Amino acid sequence: MYYVGGGAVIGNGYGLSNWNDEIPNFIYQENKAYPIPKKYKKENHTPKVVVKRIATSGAIAVKTYYEPGFDPTKAPFPTPSKALMEELKREAHKNNLILVAHGNSIEAHKFLGNAQVDIIAHGLWNWGNYSSDSTNRIPEAIKKTLDIEIENNVGYMPTLQVIKGLRTLTNSEFLNDSELQHVLPKQLIDYYKANVDAMYTNIFGDAPKTIIVKNFNRLSNQGKINLKYMYDHDGIILFGTDTPSSPTYGNPPGYNGYLEMLEMKSAGIPLHQILASATIENAKAFKLEKLYGTVEIGKKANLLILNKNPLQDITAYNDISQVVIHGKIINRSTLSAKEIEE
């Protein structure tokens, strides 16, 4: 079983991909730098109307974005005002929806933590002008930002593998991972191997790989430091992968969840917390704990039967005997990728 969320993007903002819809889901917010086409009526794009439309679609969550963009040479994307975010949260909760917000910078996390959104989808990778020292000590400004999220019970979804997946574009050795044959058709793996340079250029342009590796190692380290701080101070740690995060072969569907778990462990998160984040904590965060999250009579029988104890060995998550979906047992081997028929 899967559940969906509806996008409530700021007009012309990051994440808007459905301009061609008759009534695309975006929130109308005046912006001289990014004028909204006149054909769209304001009354169809208020937080109240957009959230109601999302709720009617059967979604369980509303997702918005605080993302000015990644290219400093271009004008920043519009981001939500405090008043708009308050109204969006009010309408989401009125319709019994979870408010999830994209954000990965200190500016975004400050804003979203103070706005008391339900979940921030992405860790605080981008520290702006702040940096850690050789002891990996967190700057006070970063601590204060995380403390606000902890105090306001904001769910923190680190998605560490997003950064590692992008960094993988600097080294195609990942495509020789033997596990990929079970995840991706051989033809797709061959395509990736033949186009590694083009995929790198598509994301990073002509930036030297050494610079990209250095910068992404820094972002990865910052993400892990923050995650450990959240754990050490009783923050709400949720599990997520953001698959696919971008046009990269480094975030393969399914397998990416296991890779995320490996990243969480390398950040110092104990195995019991990783298990909880991927099960009951996520279920609680999305108000699904009556159906999912624990093995109990009356709950949905969606299970992974493992050959090893995940509380003792992180590799247990990649040592699966059987998959159970709504009580139906499926042998894992039958789920392996197959070659595409010509």
WOCOR-V885869 format. One record per backbone hydrogen bond with DSSP energy under -0.5 kcal/mol. NH is the residue of the N-H (numbers start at 0). CO is the residue of the C=O. E is the energy in kcal/mol with one decimal. If there is no record, write none. Layout:
nh;co;e
NH;CO;E
NH;CO;E
This chain:
nh;co;e
5;60;-2.8
7;62;-3.7
8;24;-1.0
10;26;-2.8
12;9;-3.4
13;66;-0.6
15;12;-1.5
16;14;-0.6
20;17;-1.8
23;20;-0.7
25;23;-1.2
26;8;-3.4
27;25;-0.5
27;44;-2.9
34;31;-0.6
39;36;-1.7
40;38;-0.6
43;40;-1.7
44;41;-2.3
49;45;-2.7
50;46;-2.4
51;47;-1.8
52;48;-2.1
53;49;-2.2
54;50;-2.9
55;51;-2.4
56;52;-1.1
57;54;-1.5
58;53;-1.4
59;3;-2.6
60;3;-0.7
61;97;-3.3
62;5;-2.9
63;99;-2.4
65;101;-2.1
71;69;-0.7
73;70;-1.8
76;67;-2.5
79;64;-0.6
84;80;-2.3
85;81;-2.1
86;82;-2.1
87;83;-2.5
88;84;-2.5
89;85;-2.2
90;86;-2.4
91;87;-2.3
92;88;-2.5
93;89;-2.0
94;90;-1.5
95;92;-1.6
96;91;-3.1
97;59;-1.9
99;61;-3.3
99;97;-0.8
100;118;-2.5
101;63;-2.7
102;120;-0.9
105;125;-1.4
108;104;-2.7
109;105;-2.2
110;106;-2.1
111;107;-3.0
112;108;-2.5
113;109;-2.1
114;110;-1.7
115;111;-0.6
115;112;-0.7
116;111;-1.7
117;98;-1.1
118;98;-1.8
119;154;-2.9
120;100;-2.4
120;118;-0.6
121;119;-1.3
121;156;-1.6
122;157;-1.6
124;103;-0.7
124;122;-1.8
125;103;-2.5
126;124;-0.8
129;126;-1.9
132;136;-0.5
135;132;-2.1
141;138;-0.6
142;138;-2.2
143;139;-2.7
144;140;-1.5
145;141;-2.4
146;142;-2.9
147;143;-1.8
148;144;-1.4
149;145;-2.3
150;146;-2.9
151;147;-2.2
152;149;-1.2
153;148;-2.7
154;117;-3.1
155;235;-3.2
156;119;-2.1
156;154;-0.6
157;155;-0.8
157;237;-0.6
161;158;-1.3
162;158;-0.5
162;159;-0.9
163;159;-1.5
164;160;-2.9
165;161;-1.6
166;162;-2.4
167;163;-1.6
168;165;-1.5
169;166;-2.1
170;167;-1.9
173;170;-1.1
174;171;-1.9
175;172;-2.3
176;173;-1.9
179;176;-1.6
180;177;-1.0
181;178;-1.6
182;179;-1.2
183;179;-3.2
187;184;-0.7
188;184;-2.0
189;185;-2.6
190;186;-1.9
191;187;-2.5
192;188;-2.3
193;189;-1.8
194;190;-0.9
194;191;-0.9
195;192;-0.6
198;194;-2.3
199;195;-2.0
200;196;-2.4
201;197;-2.1
202;198;-1.2
202;199;-0.6
203;199;-3.3
204;200;-2.0
206;203;-1.8
210;207;-0.5
211;207;-1.8
212;208;-2.8
213;209;-2.0
214;210;-2.6
215;211;-2.8
216;212;-2.2
217;213;-1.7
218;214;-2.4
219;215;-2.4
220;216;-2.4
221;217;-2.5
222;218;-2.4
223;219;-2.1
224;220;-2.5
225;221;-2.2
226;222;-2.0
227;223;-2.3
228;224;-1.9
229;225;-2.5
230;226;-2.2
231;227;-2.8
232;228;-1.4
233;230;-1.6
234;229;-3.7
235;153;-0.5
236;234;-0.9
237;155;-2.5
237;235;-0.6
238;276;-1.0
247;245;-2.7
250;247;-0.7
254;252;-2.1
255;251;-2.1
256;253;-1.3
257;253;-0.8
258;254;-2.2
259;255;-2.2
260;256;-1.8
261;257;-2.0
262;258;-1.9
263;259;-2.4
264;260;-2.3
265;261;-2.2
266;262;-1.1
267;264;-1.9
268;263;-2.0
272;269;-0.6
273;269;-1.8
274;270;-2.1
275;271;-2.0
276;272;-2.9
277;273;-1.8
278;274;-0.6
278;275;-0.9
279;292;-0.6
280;275;-2.7
281;275;-0.6
282;278;-2.2
283;279;-2.6
284;280;-2.3
285;281;-1.9
286;283;-1.7
287;282;-3.7
288;282;-0.7
290;287;-1.8
291;287;-2.7
295;293;-0.9
298;295;-1.8
299;290;-2.2
301;299;-1.8
302;300;-0.7
302;323;-2.0
304;302;-0.5
304;321;-2.9
305;303;-0.8
306;318;-2.7
309;307;-0.6
311;308;-1.9
312;308;-1.8
315;312;-1.8
316;313;-1.4
317;314;-1.7
318;315;-1.9
320;304;-3.3
321;304;-1.3
322;329;-3.0
323;302;-3.1
324;322;-0.5
324;327;-2.4
325;323;-0.5
326;300;-2.3
327;324;-2.1
328;326;-0.5
329;322;-3.3
331;320;-1.0
333;330;-1.3
334;331;-2.2
335;332;-1.2
336;181;-1.3
